Amino acid sequence: MASEYWFKFKYKDWQNDVKPLSLTARAILLEMIIYMRQSPDKGTMPHDIRLISRLSGSLTEEATEGLSEILKFAILDLAKNERGEEIIVSRKITKEFEISRINAANGSLGGNPSIKRNSLNRTA
């Protein structure tokens, strides 16, 4: 898959997602989203408050409170990875990358099978 330098930003989704969050939590969430999109494990990141604090440029206490808000409103989830470590997961990013992976696989096979089938029928 090609490197990703941009992503679709649906401002209405963002407004709805962040409505209950404080400004600090919103800034932390944005930094976490950027990190998760660049992470090798797309849509996840370690549950490490020091990392979140460094990413967002916030104090550890602010990062802890911001993450608590984000988890409280179920914008992101906590889970365990295959090694049993606690991670933070974005359902939205994970879903986007799974769709992207499926589309890339279809593209390597020649694109959308139903469109390809229809175009073959037209030329026959």
C-alpha positions as CSV (number, residue, x, y, z in Angstrom):
1,M,0.0,0.0,0.0
2,A,1.3,3.5,-0.8
3,S,2.3,5.8,1.9
4,E,-0.5,7.9,3.2
5,Y,0.1,11.6,3.5
6,W,-3.5,12.7,3.8
7,F,-6.8,11.5,5.1
8,K,-10.4,12.4,4.6
9,F,-11.5,14.8,7.3
10,K,-15.2,14.8,7.7
11,Y,-15.8,17.9,9.8
12,K,-19.4,16.9,10.7
13,D,-18.1,13.6,12.1
14,W,-15.4,15.4,14.0
15,Q,-17.9,17.9,15.5
16,N,-20.2,15.1,16.5
17,D,-17.4,13.0,18.0
18,V,-15.7,15.8,20.0
19,K,-18.8,17.7,21.1
20,P,-18.6,16.4,24.8
21,L,-14.8,16.8,25.0
22,S,-12.8,19.7,26.5
23,L,-10.5,21.6,24.3
24,T,-7.5,19.8,25.9
25,A,-9.1,16.4,25.2
26,R,-9.8,17.5,21.6
27,A,-6.2,18.4,21.0
28,I,-5.0,15.2,22.5
29,L,-7.4,13.2,20.4
30,L,-6.2,14.8,17.2
31,E,-2.6,14.0,18.0
32,M,-3.5,10.4,18.8
33,I,-5.4,10.1,15.5
34,I,-2.3,11.3,13.6
35,Y,-0.1,8.8,15.5
36,M,-2.5,5.9,14.9
37,R,-2.7,6.6,11.2
38,Q,1.1,6.5,10.9
39,S,1.5,3.5,13.3
40,P,2.6,0.2,11.8
41,D,-0.4,-1.3,13.6
42,K,-3.0,1.0,11.9
43,G,-5.6,2.4,14.3
44,T,-3.8,1.4,17.5
45,M,-1.2,2.9,19.9
46,P,0.3,1.8,23.2
47,H,-1.6,2.8,26.3
48,D,1.3,5.0,27.5
49,I,0.4,8.3,29.1
50,R,4.0,9.6,28.7
51,L,3.8,9.1,25.0
52,I,0.4,10.8,24.8
53,S,1.8,13.7,26.8
54,R,4.8,14.1,24.5
55,L,2.7,13.9,21.4
56,S,0.3,16.5,22.5
57,G,2.8,18.7,24.3
58,S,0.6,18.5,27.5
59,L,1.5,17.8,31.1
60,T,1.1,14.2,32.3
61,E,-2.0,15.2,34.4
62,E,-3.6,16.9,31.4
63,A,-2.9,13.9,29.2
64,T,-4.4,11.6,31.8
65,E,-7.5,13.7,32.1
66,G,-7.9,14.1,28.4
67,L,-7.5,10.4,27.7
68,S,-10.0,9.7,30.5
69,E,-12.6,11.9,28.7
70,I,-11.9,10.3,25.3
71,L,-12.4,6.8,26.8
72,K,-15.4,7.9,28.8
73,F,-17.3,9.0,25.7
74,A,-16.1,5.8,23.8
75,I,-14.4,7.7,21.1
76,L,-11.4,5.4,21.4
77,D,-11.3,2.0,23.2
78,L,-8.9,0.1,25.4
79,A,-7.9,-3.4,24.4
80,K,-5.1,-5.9,24.7
81,N,-2.8,-6.9,21.9
82,E,-1.6,-10.4,21.1
83,R,1.3,-9.9,23.6
84,G,-1.2,-9.0,26.4
85,E,-0.2,-5.3,26.4
86,E,-2.9,-2.7,26.8
87,I,-3.4,-0.6,23.7
88,I,-5.7,2.2,22.6
89,V,-7.8,1.4,19.5
90,S,-9.7,3.6,17.1
91,R,-12.6,1.6,15.6
92,K,-12.9,4.2,12.8
93,I,-9.3,4.1,11.7
94,T,-9.1,0.3,11.9
95,K,-12.2,0.1,9.7
96,E,-10.8,2.6,7.2
97,F,-7.6,0.7,6.8
98,E,-9.4,-2.6,6.5
99,I,-11.5,-1.2,3.6
100,S,-8.3,0.2,2.0
101,R,-6.6,-3.2,2.3
102,I,-9.6,-4.9,0.6
103,N,-9.7,-2.2,-2.1
104,A,-6.0,-2.6,-2.8
105,A,-6.4,-6.4,-3.1
106,N,-9.3,-5.9,-5.6
107,G,-7.2,-3.4,-7.5
108,S,-4.3,-5.8,-7.8
109,L,-6.8,-8.3,-9.4
110,G,-8.0,-5.8,-11.9
111,G,-10.4,-3.7,-9.9
112,N,-14.0,-4.2,-9.1
113,P,-15.0,-7.6,-10.3
114,S,-18.6,-6.6,-11.1
115,I,-17.5,-3.7,-13.3
116,K,-15.0,-5.8,-15.0
117,R,-17.6,-8.5,-15.7
118,N,-20.0,-5.9,-17.1
119,S,-17.4,-4.3,-19.4
120,L,-16.5,-7.8,-20.7
121,N,-20.2,-8.5,-21.5
122,R,-20.4,-5.2,-23.5
123,T,-17.5,-6.1,-25.8
124,A,-18.8,-9.6,-26.4
